[in-house]
Amino acid sequence: MKPFVKFGFKAIGIIGGALISIVKLLPMLAPEKPQQKQDKRIIKI
């Protein structure tokens, strides 16, 4: 039973590390959207 427990903890650690690295890479891979300029002009009638 012990070998399976050790393998389980190691596998969870490897999967967790992979998920963390993927989450860190996602913002870099996402296309950057141009910032919209808000029109601050006031039209008085």
Residue pairs with C-beta under 8 A, 6 or more apart in sequence:
none
